[in-house]
Amino acid sequence: MRVWVTAASLATAILLVRGGGLELVFGTAIDAAVRNIITLILAFAALMSLFVWFLRESGYSWARKWTVGGALAGLVVAGMALLRVERVSGDLVPQFAWRWQRSPDFLLERPRGAAPADDAAPLDTTAPWTPTPGDHPRFLGADGTATVTGVLLDPDWEARPPRQVWRRPLGAGWSGFATCGPHAVTLEQRGDEELVTSYSLEDGTDGWAVAVPARHQTVLGGVGPRSTPTIHGGIVYATGATGWLHAIDGATGRVVWRKDVCADLGIDPAAHALAVAWGRAGSPLVVDDLVVVPGGGPRDGGAASLVAYDRADGSRRWLAGDRQIAYASPVIATLAGRRLIITVNEGEAAGYDPADGQLVWRCEWPGHSSSDANCSQPVPLDDRRFLLSKGYGLGAAVFRIADPTATPWAIEPVWRETGLLKTKFTSVVLRDGHVYGLSDGILECVAVADGRRAWKGGRYGQGQVLLVGDLIVVQAESGEVVLVEASPTAHRVRARLAALSGQTWNNPTLAGDRLLVRNAEEAACYVVPRREPAADATAALEPGPVGR
C-alpha cells in the first residue's frame, strides 16, 4: 500500500511540475528543460514504485511476476542495445535513431571543389567580392544586432507568398549564412571534416569549400560548427567548433592564413572540450586591422577571454581578459563615449579597449560553459546602459555605467528580473524602447526602462529572431518562419511559412529580398515580398529611441 501511495504522490508531483507548480514552490521561473528533466525523474520514480508494488505486494503468482519482470527487463535491454539518442531539442526532449544508422552528415558527399586548407584554390576566379547595400555580412547582420534597416516586408503572404528559389541538402551544424553580393557562406560538418563553404545566392549551387579534419559532437549540443562567418574586404573569416580560424579569399577560395586557436594559445584540447562543452560558438569580429575571436582555457597563465589576430597575416596582436569563454560573440559598441569590444564570458560581461585588449569594465553575469551557459549577445541600449539576458533561471537585467572615471569602470544594476527574457540560445532585438526575444521558447516584449512585460505569446521553441523594419522574423525551432508585429500593444502574427522541416537552431539571414534559412540537414532560399514605406513612416525603418 505504501508503494502505491508513493506512486500516486509522484504522479501528482508530475502534474504540478508540468503545470508550473514548481515555480510557485521555488518562487522563480523554471526553465522548460529543467521541468522536463524533473518530470522524467518523477515519472521514472513513479513507474519503479508501481513495479516494486507489483513484485512485492500484488497477489499475482511468482511465475507471473517473473514473466512480467523479465519481459520488461528485456524491453529495456533491447531498447538500449538498438537505439541511441541522436540529439535533443532545446527543451531536452530526446530524438532517437537506430544504433547502426550513421548521422545524416556522413551520408553527404564532399562539396564540389572541397580542398584541404593548405592548398585550397578550387576556383579560377579573379573578380574580388564586392559588397552591396543589402548584404548580411556577419552574425546577426551588418551591425551585429539582428536588425535589418532600410527594408519593409509585406506581411500579406496569402496574397503574395514567398517564392522558394532553391533548396539543397547541407552538412550538420548551427551556423547561419553570411552574404556578399551574389555569394553566401556558412560552416558545416560532413563526416570527419569541418568545412567553410560558399554557395550561389541566386541558385544554391556549390562554390568553393575549405575543409579541415575536425568534428565536434555532443548529445546535448548536436553535431558540427555553430558560429557564422564574417565577410570583410572580400575575405571570409570563419571560426570552427574545435578552434580553427580561417581567413579565406572569397573570390578564389584560397586560404590567406589559418590558425588553430587552441594550439596557438597553448590550450589542452581535451580539457577545453570539457570546459566549453557545446563547442566554440563565437563568430569573428573585424575591428580596424584586427580579427577578434574568443580565446579560452585552461592554459598556463589562466584563461584568455579574447584573442586578436592581424587581419593581413594572422599574427597574434593581443590577449584580453582572464575568464573562460562562453558562447556569445564579441561586438563593437560605444559606451560612455568610448569605443569598446564587449563580450559575455563565463560568469561575466566585460568591455575591452580594441587597441590593446585592456580591460575597461566588467560585471558579474553568472553562468558556466559546461552547464548553465551564457549564450545571448549583450545589447547596448544607449551611451550608459546595456542589457544582458539568458535562460537557466537567470532572466534579464539592465546595467548602467555609474562611473567611467574609475578603473575599471563602476557598473550598477538598473533592474533585474529572473522571469523575463529567458533567452536560451537566442538574442533579443530592440525597437522603440522595447526588447523582443524568445523567452524559454515564447515570444516576449519587455519595456527597457523598467523591465515591465508588455506581452508574451506564441510558442516557437528555442529558435531565433530577426527584426526587419516593423516586423520580427521568428525562426521557430520547428523550421517554420513566422512574421510578428514589433509592437508593444499585443502579440500579433501576420504570416507563416513552413520554410524547413526538423530541428532548427540557426539564425535566419535576409539579404535584399532573399531570406536564407538552414538547419543541420538542409538550406533553402526564398524571395520575400517587400513594401514601400509611406511618406510619413520613414522613421519606421530605423530603430527608435530606447527610453530612459
ZILINWO-V312441 format. One record per backbone hydrogen bond with DSSP energy under -1.0 kcal/mol. CO is the residue of the C=O (numbers start at 1). NH is the residue of the N-H. Records with the same first field share a line. If there is no record, write none. Layout:
CO->NH  NH
//
This chain:
1->5
2->6
3->7
4->8
5->9
6->10
7->11
8->12
9->13
10->14
11->15
12->16
13->17
14->18
15->19
16->21
17->20
21->25
22->26
23->27
31->35
32->36
33->37
34->38
35->39
36->40
37->41
38->42
39->43
40->44
41->45
42->46
43->47
44->48
45->49
46->50
47->51
48->52
49->53
50->54
51->55
52->56
53->57  58
61->65
62->66
63->67
64->68
65->69
66->70
67->71
68->72
69->73
70->74
71->75
72->76
73->77
74->78
75->79
76->80
77->81
78->82
79->83
82->99
84->97
87->95
89->92
93->89
95->86  87
97->84
98->101
103->106
104->107
111->114
115->211
116->119
123->125
132->135
136->179
137->231
138->141
140->146
141->144
146->467
148->469
152->531
155->157
156->160
163->527
166->525
168->523
172->189
178->185
180->183
182->201
183->180
184->199
185->178
186->197
188->195
189->172
190->193
193->190
194->212
195->188
196->210
197->186
198->207
199->184
200->204
205->200
208->198
209->115
210->196
211->117
212->194  214
216->224
218->222
222->218
225->174
230->237
232->235
234->250
235->232
236->248
237->230
238->246
241->280
243->261
244->240
245->259
246->238
247->256  257
248->236
249->253
252->123
254->249
257->247
259->245
260->264
261->265
262->267
268->272
269->273
270->274
271->275
272->276
276->279
285->292
287->290
289->311
290->287
291->309
292->285
293->307
296->304
298->268
299->302
304->296
305->295
306->320
307->293
308->317  318
309->291
310->314
315->310
318->308
320->305  306
324->346
331->342
333->340
335->338
338->335
340->333
341->352
342->331
343->350
347->365
348->345
349->363
350->343
351->360  361
352->341
353->357
358->353
360->409
361->351
363->349
368->371
369->277
371->373
374->327
379->387
383->336
384->401
385->381  382
386->399
387->379
388->397
391->394
395->390
396->417
397->388
398->414  415
399->386
400->412
403->410
410->402  403
412->400
415->398
417->396  420
421->423
422->440
429->436
431->434
433->448
434->431
435->446
436->429
437->444
439->442
441->460  461
442->439
443->457
444->437
445->454  455
446->435
447->451
452->447
455->445
460->477
461->463
464->475
466->473
467->148
468->471
470->486
471->468
472->484
473->466
474->482
475->464
476->479
477->504
479->500
480->476
481->497
482->474
483->494  495
484->472
485->487
492->485
495->483
497->481  499
509->516
511->514
513->528
514->511
515->526
516->509
517->524
521->170
522->519
523->168
524->517
525->165  166
526->515
527->163
529->154
534->537
537->540
538->541
539->542
//
